[in-house]
Amino acid sequence: MSTFSPVTDADLARARCDPAFRQKLLTQSLETLLTGMKKLRGAGPSTATGGGARQLRESVELAVRLAELIQSPDGRSRVS
């Protein structure tokens, strides 16, 4: 598994004008998030009593949002 590398300002600037790069960046972010969720879920019951359950819910919401962005034709958010 690769380590997480934060998105830089240069990455964001490129993503604004390069749709293919934007899709790649979104996909990588989703894969990283899903890997983290898998680890959190496997952490056991003690995670649920701490902030783990809340983190997992927030992660799921973010994963859905990323998936929506990836599926949209221009890779941009649809206002709901």
KAQUI-V543262 format. One record per residue. NEAR is the number of other C-alpha atoms within 10 Angstrom. D_FIRST is the distance of its C-alpha to the first C-alpha in Angstrom with 1 decimal. Layout:
near=NEAR d_first=D_FIRST
near=NEAR d_first=D_FIRST
//
This chain:
near=5 d_first=0.0
near=5 d_first=3.8
near=6 d_first=6.6
near=10 d_first=9.3
near=8 d_first=12.2
near=8 d_first=15.4
near=10 d_first=17.6
near=9 d_first=20.6
near=9 d_first=24.2
near=8 d_first=24.1
near=13 d_first=21.3
near=14 d_first=23.5
near=11 d_first=26.6
near=14 d_first=25.2
near=18 d_first=23.9
near=12 d_first=27.5
near=10 d_first=29.0
near=11 d_first=26.5
near=15 d_first=25.8
near=13 d_first=23.3
near=15 d_first=21.2
near=22 d_first=21.7
near=20 d_first=20.5
near=13 d_first=17.3
near=17 d_first=16.8
near=18 d_first=17.6
near=16 d_first=15.3
near=13 d_first=12.2
near=18 d_first=13.5
near=20 d_first=14.1
near=14 d_first=10.7
near=18 d_first=9.4
near=18 d_first=12.5
near=16 d_first=12.2
near=13 d_first=9.0
near=14 d_first=11.0
near=20 d_first=14.0
near=12 d_first=12.8
near=11 d_first=12.1
near=17 d_first=15.5
near=15 d_first=17.2
near=10 d_first=16.3
near=12 d_first=17.6
near=11 d_first=21.0
near=11 d_first=24.5
near=10 d_first=24.8
near=16 d_first=22.4
near=15 d_first=24.9
near=10 d_first=27.8
near=10 d_first=26.1
near=10 d_first=24.7
near=18 d_first=21.8
near=16 d_first=23.8
near=13 d_first=24.8
near=15 d_first=21.3
near=18 d_first=20.2
near=12 d_first=23.2
near=13 d_first=22.6
near=18 d_first=19.0
near=15 d_first=20.6
near=12 d_first=23.2
near=15 d_first=20.9
near=19 d_first=18.8
near=13 d_first=22.2
near=15 d_first=23.3
near=20 d_first=20.3
near=15 d_first=20.9
near=15 d_first=24.6
near=19 d_first=24.0
near=20 d_first=21.9
near=13 d_first=24.8
near=12 d_first=27.6
near=10 d_first=29.1
near=12 d_first=28.9
near=19 d_first=25.7
near=16 d_first=27.9
near=13 d_first=28.6
near=9 d_first=31.5
near=4 d_first=33.8
near=3 d_first=34.4
//
